[in-house]
């Protein structure tokens, strides 16, 4: 029930995921290792990684230092990584997972996600701004089913304890479930006060898929940010609630999804912010706070992900706006 914050959430396979963790997207080399070490020493027990973040080797070094120094043991830390779009071919999935394991210096992952819904060719540039239609393979339910079958084998081989998806709509998740032997444990998606995704959350609940939040603060450092786009951290309602509780606007943006029963992974490399974000787990929002925050939803998506679609695709087509709206929740 919304309003209760749990330290752990049980996945559909019985494994438990910490409801709060550290995001590492846009954490630069030379900074991310220190951020991970500080987070673990501060009390974080969940680190969200990805091959495409190009910082897993440094994170792996930081993890090993923490293990060696007795800060944490491996079984006390929940580690996620993600399969990038140019490794969607079934024969590439295990190798990609093993690269992340090697870089992170781990024997297994706790969670491995399909990072996006649309594939890219192997030679697609790392700079997404340079991706053209020639590099895009697009989304195909048949191809994704084959990718997922290869993901399922990672569980059989004990390379990852759980597998999941990221940036999947209701429509694309429904397509996946038609052939999946393992129901995704998690769907990691954009979610913040201006984009709360209540229908997708209800859908995931109905399928036993945990709803995990990235960009809970609106990702103020994201590339392509428009000057006229709204900023949750300056919203007067959020600031008013923050003042009421004697905390920051960022802490309210983190506390809100925790009260909704979601998993939240705010990113920071700043030691003070890392500590402040963790303190958000202690914020107690009341019913009035929750109603005021719920009313802020504008259905405003910051991450359009246009670089994954063909140049002729609309945002509505990429995100299945019509078919998701038509879907009848059970």
Secondary structure, 3 states (H helix, E strand, C coil): CCCCCCCEEECCCCCEEECECEECCCCCCCCHHHHHHHHHHHCCCEEECCHHHCCHHHHHHHHHHHHHCCCCCHHHCEEEEEECHHHCCHHHHHHHHHHHHHHHCCCCEEEEEECCCCEECCCCCCCHHHCCCCCEEECCHHHHHHHHHHHHHHHHCCCEEEEEEECCCHHHHHHHHCCCCCCCCEEEEECECCECCHHHHHHHHHHCCEEEEECCCCCCCCCCCCCCCCCHHHCHHHHHHHHHHCCCHHHHHHHHHHHCCCEECCECCCHHHHHHHHHHHHCCCCHHHHHHHHCCCCCCCCCCCHHHCCCCCCHHHHCCHHHHHHCCCC
